[in-house]
Amino acid sequence: MKSAAGQNYKGVRQQFVKLGGTRGDQVGVLSGIKAGEEIATSGVFKLRNGASVLVNNETQPSNQAAPKPEDN
């Protein structure tokens, strides 16, 4: 994306997706995004279309097929 001053920045936009089956923390996405596209997994309720973002991949979302919650 480009700012009003013509500078490039990484921005976001709302994208509707069709979800499929789930297995633990994993969710199938049937349509709405393409392979290789980046998605936001946290803080999404604070985002607005065109908002500038800084990608921080230090914290990874869980990816367990059979998760065991701590308080279980």
N, CA, C and O atoms as a GROMACS GRO file, in nm:
protein
  288
    1MET      N    1   0.084  -0.117   0.000
    1MET     CA    2   0.000   0.000   0.000
    1MET      C    3   0.089   0.124   0.000
    1MET      O    4   0.206   0.117   0.037
    2LYS      N    5   0.032   0.235  -0.041
    2LYS     CA    6   0.106   0.362  -0.043
    2LYS      C    7   0.034   0.464   0.044
    2LYS      O    8  -0.088   0.473   0.043
    3SER      N    9   0.114   0.540   0.118
    3SER     CA   10   0.058   0.646   0.202
    3SER      C   11   0.023   0.766   0.114
    3SER      O   12   0.052   0.768  -0.006
    4ALA      N   13  -0.040   0.866   0.175
    4ALA     CA   14  -0.074   0.988   0.100
    4ALA      C   15   0.052   1.056   0.048
    4ALA      O   16   0.047   1.127  -0.052
    5ALA      N   17   0.165   1.035   0.118
    5ALA     CA   18   0.292   1.095   0.076
    5ALA      C   19   0.364   1.008  -0.028
    5ALA      O   20   0.474   1.042  -0.072
    6GLY      N   21   0.303   0.896  -0.066
    6GLY     CA   22   0.362   0.810  -0.167
    6GLY      C   23   0.459   0.706  -0.115
    6GLY      O   24   0.524   0.638  -0.194
    7GLN      N   25   0.471   0.691   0.017
    7GLN     CA   26   0.560   0.592   0.075
    7GLN      C   27   0.491   0.457   0.086
    7GLN      O   28   0.371   0.450   0.114
    8ASN      N   29   0.567   0.349   0.064
    8ASN     CA   30   0.512   0.213   0.078
    8ASN      C   31   0.501   0.175   0.225
    8ASN      O   32   0.588   0.209   0.305
    9TYR      N   33   0.394   0.105   0.260
    9TYR     CA   34   0.379   0.052   0.394
    9TYR      C   35   0.295  -0.076   0.387
    9TYR      O   36   0.223  -0.099   0.290
   10LYS      N   37   0.307  -0.158   0.492
   10LYS     CA   38   0.228  -0.281   0.498
   10LYS      C   39   0.098  -0.247   0.566
   10LYS      O   40   0.096  -0.210   0.683
   11GLY      N   41  -0.012  -0.260   0.493
   11GLY     CA   42  -0.143  -0.227   0.546
   11GLY      C   43  -0.233  -0.349   0.548
   11GLY      O   44  -0.198  -0.454   0.495
   12VAL      N   45  -0.346  -0.333   0.609
   12VAL     CA   46  -0.440  -0.444   0.623
   12VAL      C   47  -0.574  -0.409   0.558
   12VAL      O   48  -0.605  -0.293   0.534
   13ARG      N   49  -0.649  -0.512   0.530
   13ARG     CA   50  -0.786  -0.494   0.481
   13ARG      C   51  -0.869  -0.610   0.532
   13ARG      O   52  -0.818  -0.720   0.553
   14GLN      N   53  -0.996  -0.585   0.551
   14GLN     CA   54  -1.087  -0.691   0.595
   14GLN      C   55  -1.111  -0.786   0.478
   14GLN      O   56  -1.132  -0.742   0.365
   15GLN      N   57  -1.108  -0.914   0.505
   15GLN     CA   58  -1.131  -1.014   0.402
   15GLN      C   59  -1.220  -1.124   0.460
   15GLN      O   60  -1.185  -1.185   0.561
   16PHE      N   61  -1.332  -1.148   0.398
   16PHE     CA   62  -1.420  -1.255   0.443
   16PHE      C   63  -1.370  -1.388   0.390
   16PHE      O   64  -1.328  -1.398   0.274
   17VAL      N   65  -1.374  -1.490   0.474
   17VAL     CA   66  -1.330  -1.624   0.435
   17VAL      C   67  -1.440  -1.724   0.469
   17VAL      O   68  -1.524  -1.699   0.556
   18LYS      N   69  -1.438  -1.836   0.400
   18LYS     CA   70  -1.530  -1.946   0.429
   18LYS      C   71  -1.450  -2.053   0.501
   18LYS      O   72  -1.353  -2.106   0.448
   19LEU      N   73  -1.494  -2.085   0.624
   19LEU     CA   74  -1.422  -2.182   0.705
   19LEU      C   75  -1.478  -2.323   0.686
   19LEU      O   76  -1.597  -2.342   0.659
   20GLY      N   77  -1.390  -2.420   0.702
   20GLY     CA   78  -1.428  -2.560   0.692
   20GLY      C   79  -1.422  -2.624   0.830
   20GLY      O   80  -1.452  -2.561   0.931
   21GLY      N   81  -1.382  -2.749   0.833
   21GLY     CA   82  -1.376  -2.825   0.956
   21GLY      C   83  -1.265  -2.780   1.048
   21GLY      O   84  -1.171  -2.712   1.006
   22THR      N   85  -1.276  -2.818   1.173
   22THR     CA   86  -1.174  -2.786   1.272
   22THR      C   87  -1.122  -2.914   1.335
   22THR      O   88  -1.190  -3.017   1.339
   23ARG      N   89  -0.998  -2.906   1.383
   23ARG     CA   90  -0.935  -3.015   1.457
   23ARG      C   91  -0.845  -2.950   1.560
   23ARG      O   92  -0.734  -2.907   1.530
   24GLY      N   93  -0.895  -2.942   1.684
   24GLY     CA   94  -0.818  -2.874   1.788
   24GLY      C   95  -0.801  -2.728   1.755
   24GLY      O   96  -0.899  -2.657   1.732
   25ASP      N   97  -0.676  -2.681   1.751
   25ASP     CA   98  -0.646  -2.542   1.721
   25ASP      C   99  -0.645  -2.512   1.571
   25ASP      O  100  -0.630  -2.396   1.532
   26GLN      N  101  -0.660  -2.612   1.488
   26GLN     CA  102  -0.651  -2.597   1.343
   26GLN      C  103  -0.789  -2.575   1.283
   26GLN      O  104  -0.886  -2.641   1.321
   27VAL      N  105  -0.796  -2.482   1.189
   27VAL     CA  106  -0.922  -2.450   1.121
   27VAL      C  107  -0.897  -2.450   0.971
   27VAL      O  108  -0.804  -2.385   0.923
   28GLY      N  109  -0.979  -2.523   0.897
   28GLY     CA  110  -0.967  -2.525   0.752
   28GLY      C  111  -1.028  -2.400   0.691
   28GLY      O  112  -1.136  -2.357   0.733
   29VAL      N  113  -0.960  -2.342   0.593
   29VAL     CA  114  -1.012  -2.226   0.521
   29VAL      C  115  -1.043  -2.272   0.379
   29VAL      O  116  -0.953  -2.312   0.306
   30LEU      N  117  -1.170  -2.268   0.341
   30LEU     CA  118  -1.213  -2.318   0.210
   30LEU      C  119  -1.196  -2.216   0.099
   30LEU      O  120  -1.163  -2.252  -0.014
   31SER      N  121  -1.218  -2.089   0.131
   31SER     CA  122  -1.203  -1.986   0.028
   31SER      C  123  -1.185  -1.849   0.095
   31SER      O  124  -1.214  -1.832   0.213
   32GLY      N  125  -1.137  -1.754   0.017
   32GLY     CA  126  -1.123  -1.617   0.064
   32GLY      C  127  -0.980  -1.570   0.077
   32GLY      O  128  -0.955  -1.450   0.078
   33ILE      N  129  -0.884  -1.663   0.085
   33ILE     CA  130  -0.742  -1.626   0.087
   33ILE      C  131  -0.666  -1.722  -0.002
   33ILE      O  132  -0.711  -1.833  -0.030
   34LYS      N  133  -0.550  -1.677  -0.047
   34LYS     CA  134  -0.466  -1.758  -0.134
   34LYS      C  135  -0.342  -1.802  -0.058
   34LYS      O  136  -0.302  -1.738   0.039
   35ALA      N  137  -0.282  -1.911  -0.103
   35ALA     CA  138  -0.158  -1.959  -0.043
   35ALA      C  139  -0.053  -1.849  -0.044
   35ALA      O  140  -0.035  -1.781  -0.145
   36GLY      N  141   0.017  -1.831   0.067
   36GLY     CA  142   0.122  -1.730   0.077
   36GLY      C  143   0.077  -1.595   0.129
   36GLY      O  144   0.161  -1.513   0.165
   37GLU      N  145  -0.054  -1.570   0.135
   37GLU     CA  146  -0.101  -1.443   0.189
   37GLU      C  147  -0.085  -1.443   0.341
   37GLU      O  148  -0.103  -1.546   0.406
   38GLU      N  149  -0.051  -1.327   0.396
   38GLU     CA  150  -0.036  -1.315   0.541
   38GLU      C  151  -0.170  -1.279   0.603
   38GLU      O  152  -0.250  -1.205   0.546
   39ILE      N  153  -0.193  -1.333   0.724
   39ILE     CA  154  -0.316  -1.302   0.797
   39ILE      C  155  -0.283  -1.259   0.939
   39ILE      O  156  -0.179  -1.298   0.994
   40ALA      N  157  -0.369  -1.180   0.998
   40ALA     CA  158  -0.353  -1.140   1.138
   40ALA      C  159  -0.423  -1.243   1.225
   40ALA      O  160  -0.535  -1.285   1.196
   41THR      N  161  -0.356  -1.285   1.334
   41THR     CA  162  -0.414  -1.384   1.424
   41THR      C  163  -0.439  -1.327   1.563
   41THR      O  164  -0.501  -1.394   1.646
   42SER      N  165  -0.393  -1.207   1.590
   42SER     CA  166  -0.420  -1.145   1.720
   42SER      C  167  -0.434  -0.994   1.700
   42SER      O  168  -0.378  -0.937   1.607
   43GLY      N  169  -0.509  -0.932   1.789
   43GLY     CA  170  -0.531  -0.788   1.780
   43GLY      C  171  -0.621  -0.746   1.666
   43GLY      O  172  -0.625  -0.628   1.632
   44VAL      N  173  -0.694  -0.839   1.608
   44VAL     CA  174  -0.772  -0.808   1.487
   44VAL      C  175  -0.888  -0.713   1.513
   44VAL      O  176  -0.932  -0.645   1.421
   45PHE      N  177  -0.939  -0.708   1.635
   45PHE     CA  178  -1.052  -0.618   1.662
   45PHE      C  179  -1.008  -0.472   1.670
   45PHE      O  180  -1.092  -0.382   1.671
   46LYS      N  181  -0.876  -0.449   1.676
   46LYS     CA  182  -0.823  -0.313   1.678
   46LYS      C  183  -0.792  -0.261   1.538
   46LYS      O  184  -0.761  -0.143   1.522
   47LEU      N  185  -0.798  -0.347   1.437
   47LEU     CA  186  -0.758  -0.309   1.302
   47LEU      C  187  -0.871  -0.242   1.225
   47LEU      O  188  -0.989  -0.269   1.249
   48ARG      N  189  -0.833  -0.156   1.134
   48ARG     CA  190  -0.926  -0.090   1.041
   48ARG      C  191  -0.868  -0.103   0.902
   48ARG      O  192  -0.746  -0.112   0.887
   49ASN      N  193  -0.953  -0.104   0.799
   49ASN     CA  194  -0.904  -0.114   0.661
   49ASN      C  195  -0.802  -0.004   0.633
   49ASN      O  196  -0.826   0.113   0.662
   50GLY      N  197  -0.689  -0.044   0.577
   50GLY     CA  198  -0.584   0.049   0.542
   50GLY      C  199  -0.488   0.081   0.654
   50GLY      O  200  -0.390   0.153   0.632
   51ALA      N  201  -0.512   0.029   0.776
   51ALA     CA  202  -0.424   0.058   0.888
   51ALA      C  203  -0.283   0.006   0.861
   51ALA      O  204  -0.266  -0.102   0.804
   52SER      N  205  -0.185   0.082   0.901
   52SER     CA  206  -0.045   0.041   0.888
   52SER      C  207  -0.013  -0.057   1.000
   52SER      O  208  -0.053  -0.035   1.115
   53VAL      N  209   0.058  -0.166   0.970
   53VAL     CA  210   0.091  -0.266   1.070
   53VAL      C  211   0.240  -0.300   1.066
   53VAL      O  212   0.307  -0.284   0.964
   54LEU      N  213   0.288  -0.347   1.179
   54LEU     CA  214   0.424  -0.398   1.192
   54LEU      C  215   0.411  -0.546   1.220
   54LEU      O  216   0.349  -0.584   1.319
   55VAL      N  217   0.467  -0.630   1.135
   55VAL     CA  218   0.457  -0.775   1.152
   55VAL      C  219   0.554  -0.818   1.261
   55VAL      O  220   0.673  -0.788   1.255
   56ASN      N  221   0.502  -0.890   1.361
   56ASN     CA  222   0.582  -0.941   1.471
   56ASN      C  223   0.547  -1.089   1.487
   56ASN      O  224   0.441  -1.122   1.539
   57ASN      N  225   0.635  -1.175   1.442
   57ASN     CA  226   0.610  -1.319   1.448
   57ASN      C  227   0.678  -1.387   1.567
   57ASN      O  228   0.699  -1.508   1.564
   58GLU      N  229   0.712  -1.310   1.671
   58GLU     CA  230   0.777  -1.368   1.789
   58GLU      C  231   0.684  -1.464   1.862
   58GLU      O  232   0.730  -1.568   1.910
   59THR      N  233   0.557  -1.432   1.872
   59THR     CA  234   0.459  -1.519   1.937
   59THR      C  235   0.381  -1.591   1.829
   59THR      O  236   0.313  -1.528   1.748
   60GLN      N  237   0.390  -1.722   1.828
   60GLN     CA  238   0.320  -1.802   1.728
   60GLN      C  239   0.191  -1.858   1.788
   60GLN      O  240   0.190  -1.898   1.904
   61PRO      N  241   0.082  -1.862   1.711
   61PRO     CA  242  -0.041  -1.923   1.761
   61PRO      C  243  -0.021  -2.073   1.778
   61PRO      O  244   0.062  -2.134   1.711
   62SER      N  245  -0.098  -2.131   1.868
   62SER     CA  246  -0.091  -2.275   1.892
   62SER      C  247  -0.134  -2.351   1.767
   62SER      O  248  -0.216  -2.302   1.689
   63ASN      N  249  -0.080  -2.468   1.748
   63ASN     CA  250  -0.115  -2.550   1.631
   63ASN      C  251  -0.121  -2.698   1.672
   63ASN      O  252  -0.052  -2.782   1.617
   64GLN      N  253  -0.205  -2.725   1.770
   64GLN     CA  254  -0.218  -2.861   1.822
   64GLN      C  255  -0.346  -2.925   1.770
   64GLN      O  256  -0.454  -2.865   1.777
   65ALA      N  257  -0.334  -3.046   1.717
   65ALA     CA  258  -0.453  -3.120   1.671
   65ALA      C  259  -0.537  -3.168   1.788
   65ALA      O  260  -0.658  -3.187   1.774
   66ALA      N  261  -0.476  -3.188   1.904
   66ALA     CA  262  -0.548  -3.232   2.023
   66ALA      C  263  -0.495  -3.152   2.144
   66ALA      O  264  -0.422  -3.207   2.226
   67PRO      N  265  -0.532  -3.023   2.155
   67PRO     CA  266  -0.478  -2.940   2.261
   67PRO      C  267  -0.531  -2.983   2.399
   67PRO      O  268  -0.640  -3.039   2.411
   68LYS      N  269  -0.451  -2.956   2.501
   68LYS     CA  270  -0.490  -2.985   2.640
   68LYS      C  271  -0.484  -2.854   2.717
   68LYS      O  272  -0.376  -2.810   2.756
   69PRO      N  273  -0.601  -2.790   2.741
   69PRO     CA  274  -0.603  -2.662   2.811
   69PRO      C  275  -0.541  -2.673   2.950
   69PRO      O  276  -0.554  -2.776   3.015
   70GLU      N  277  -0.474  -2.566   2.995
   70GLU     CA  278  -0.409  -2.565   3.125
   70GLU      C  279  -0.506  -2.584   3.240
   70GLU      O  280  -0.473  -2.652   3.338
   71ASP      N  281  -0.625  -2.526   3.231
   71ASP     CA  282  -0.722  -2.532   3.341
   71ASP      C  283  -0.816  -2.651   3.331
   71ASP      O  284  -0.924  -2.649   3.390
   72ASN      N  285  -0.778  -2.753   3.260
   72ASN     CA  286  -0.865  -2.869   3.240
   72ASN      C  287  -0.845  -2.970   3.349
   72ASN      O  288  -0.910  -3.074   3.349
   0.00000   0.00000   0.00000
